[in-house]
């Protein structure tokens, strides 16, 4: 079966869903000739006294995976979803190997080029949560709040799927066939989803050109980062920004014990565990995740604004 038409079909659906979520797709060149460029989506405008909300996706994902959540965030919040290097439509930043630290530096480059100099509310899912954690440790002045959606935790929180990945069975997260893709989606979500073959073929059509690079990212992270994550996470004990931890009780990538793991590490943290929810919270609980994010931001943002006014008085 040809997958050219399904691929085009999914591009059109993606653009339409972006529009429905109230986002506009933009690009940001980081060199003079435009060969290196971040792709991102933006909703709303910067508001004085309120941090911009930035969403960082996980491995082999992209900025559009946040659409079910962002569309449930009111329009008077400034939201940005960005494609990390080697993902989505961001181009020109290919590496021989990838590490979380390299993603952290590229994220800082994006923020600097965007002139996002005031503290932000940065949200990361899965691998993106590890990136956000390390970013908060290294660049605390950029961060007002963070939110972690089921990032990699310690080995005690591993599931059978993570053990398979460590043994080299990458198709667990990097499917190459529609059957593998269906299996991945079913295992990482709880909500029953019917995905027609047209959609699955089109989705693979969009992913396969990046498969080699995603494989390089996964292999690099397993070699250079994952064995030392627990040690590096200990630095989270020193961060001062309030942190929201979200987890699905039925997560089949990292067990729900990960929520307790991060709660014990991070001083100003609170955890919310969603029942009937897997690893892909944007599919299982998009409204609940959006509500949790907005409630957390409003609670802490109002406190920060009040402190500023009190200081000025």
N, C-alpha and C positions, 0 to 999 in steps of 0.2 A: 504493500500500500504506500502510495506517495504521502509524504508528510509535509510537503511544501504548503498546501492549502490549509491544513490544520494549524501550522505554525503561524500563518498570516491571520487566521481566525483568532488565535490566542493573543496576538499583538493587538488586534482591534479590541478584544474584550478587555485587555489590560488597560488600554488607553481610556476606554469608556468607564471602567471601574475607578480609575484615577480621577476622572472628572466627577463621578458621583460622590467620591469621598471628599470633594472640595479642594483637591490638590492640583497644583500645576507643575508639570515636569520642566526642569531646568538643567542647564549644564554650566560647569565652572572650569575654565581652562586654567592650568597652573604653569604653563610655559608659553613663551612668545609665539611659537608656531602652532599651538593648539593640538599637539600630538598626545599630550597627557591631559585628561579631563575627568572630573568627577561628574557623575550623573546623580541628580537628587530631585525630590519632590517637595513642594512647599505649600503650606496652608496657612492663611492668616498673615498678620504682620506683627513685627516686634511691638511689644507693649511695655511702657515704662513701669518698672516695679514688678514685672512678671518674667520669669525666665523662659527662654525659648526651650521647647521640648524637642530633643533630637533622638531619633530612633535608629539603633544599630542592629542590623540583621545578623543571622548566624551563618554557619558554613553552607556553601552552595545555595544560599538563599539570595534575596535581593530586596530592594526598597519597597517593592509592591506587596510583599507579604504582610506589611503593616497596615494595608488599606482597610481590612475589616475592623481594626482597632481605631485607626485615625478618623475614620468616618463617623465614629461615635463620640469623638471629642468635639465639644462645641466650637463654633467658628471663631470665637473671640480668644482663642489660644493660638500662639504661633508654633507650628509644628513643621519639622523637617525630617524626611527619611532619605538616607543616602546609601548609595551602592559603595561598598568597600572595594579596594583594589582586587582585581581578579574575579569580580562578581558583577552581575547585572550589566549595565551599560557604561560603567566607569572603565576608562581605557588608558593605556600608555604607562602603567606603573607595574609592569611585570617584574617579578623577582626570581632569582635562581632558587631561593627557598624562602619560606614565609615563617614569621614568628608573631606572637601577640604584640611584642614590642614594635615590630615594623608597622603593624596595623595602628597601634597607638600613635606613632609618629605621623602616619598619613592622615589620621583623624585630626591631629593638631594642625597639620598643614591645611586641611579643609576649613577648620574653624578660623584660622588666621586669614585665609584668603576671603572668607565670607564675612570677616570683621565681626565674628561672634566672640567678642572679648569679654562681655559681661557673663557672670556665672550662669550656666545652663542646667536644665534638668535632662540628664542623659540616660537613655533607656537602652538596655541591651538584652537580646534573647540568645540563649544557648552560647555558642562561641562568642557572639557579640557581647554577652554578659561578662565574659572573661576580659574582653578588650576594654569594656567600660570600667571594670574593677581596676585594672592596671592603669588606665588613664586617670582615674580619680586619685590613685596613689601618687602618680608622677606629676600631675598637673592640677593640684587642688584648687588653684585660683580660677580655673575654668569651670568649676563644678559647684553648683548650688545644691542639687539633689541628684541621686541616682536611683535607678530601678533595675533590678536583675530578674530576668525571666528564665529560671532553670538553667543557669550556667553550669559548665563542668565543675564538679565538686571533687572530693577525695575518692580514693579507691573503694571505700566502704559504701559509697553511693552508686557504684557501678551496676549496670544491668547486664544481662546476657548480650545485648546488642553492642555495648561498649567493648565487652570482652572480644566479640567477633571482630570489631574494628581493629583492636590492638593486635589481632592475629592476622590482619591483612585482608579481611573480607570487607572491602570498601563499598561493595554494592549495597550494604545495609543502609548507608546514607547517600551513596552516589549511584543511583539506579541507572542501568543502561537499557533496560527493556520496560515495556508497559507493565509486565507482570511484577518486576522488581519495584517499580514505582508504586503500583497499587498496594503491594505488601508494605512498603515503607509508610505510606499515608495511613493505612489501616492500623499499623502498629503504633503510630505516634499520635493518633486521635482517638477519641471515644465516640464523638458524634457520628452516626452513620452517614456516609457520604456516597452518593452514586456519581461516579465519574465516567462519562461516556468515552469510548475509545478515541473519538475525535479529539477530545480534550487531552487525554493522556498522550496521544501521539504528538499533538501540538506542543504540549508542555516539554516533552523530551526533545522536540525539535529546537526549542529555545535553549535548553540546558546543555545539549551534547557538544556544541562548539566550545563550551567552557569546561567540559569534563576533565580534560587533561590538566588544566590549571587548578581545578578544584581538587583533583587527586594529589597534585603537588602540595596544595595548602594543607590537606588532611595529613599527608605523610610527614610534612615538615612539623606540624603542630604535635603530632604523636611522638616525633623524635626529639624536638627541641624544647617543647613547652610542657606537655602533659605530665611527664615524670616529675616535674619540679613545681607543678601548680600549687600543691598543698603548702610547700615551703614558701612560695611567693605570696600566697594568700594571707600568710601570717601578718603581712604588712597592713592588711585591712584593719587590724586592731588600732591603727594610728589615724585612720581617716576620721574627719569630724563632720562630714556632710550626712544629713539624714538619708537613710536608704530603705527603699521598699523592695521586699523580696516576694516574688510571686511564683507559685509552683502548682502543677496539676497533681492531684493525689495519685492518679494512675499513670504517671510519667514512665514510659518504657525505655528512656535513654539514661536519665539519672533519677534515682529513686527520690521520693518526697523527703527522705532524710536530709537531702541537700539543703532544704529550707532551714532546718535546725542548724546545720553545719555553718551556714553563712550568718545566721542570727547570733550564734555564739562568737563569731569573729568580729562582727561589725558593731561598734558601741551603740550608735543611734539608728537602730534598725527595727523594722517591724515586718512580720511575715504574714502573708495571706495564702491559704491553701484552698484551691478550688476542687470541690468534689466533681466526679464525672468529667474529669479533664485530663488529657494527656500532655505530651510535650508541645504540640502545636496549639498553644493557647489562643492564637489568632483565629483558629478554626473552631475550637470547642467553646471558648468563653470570651468572644471579642467585646461584648457589651460590658461584662463584669471587669475585664482588664481595663478598659477605657475609664469606667467609673472609678476604679481603684486609683488609677493614675491621677485623675482630676481631683479626687478627694484628697489625696496625699499632697498634691501640689498646692491646693487651696489652703490646707491646714498650715503648711510650713511657709508658704509665700506670704500669707497674712501676718504671720509672726515676724518675718523678716522686714516687711514694710513697716510694721509698727515699731520695730527697733530703730529703723532709720529715722522715722518721724520723731521718736522720743529723743534721739541723739541730736537732731536738728533743733529741737525746742530747747 
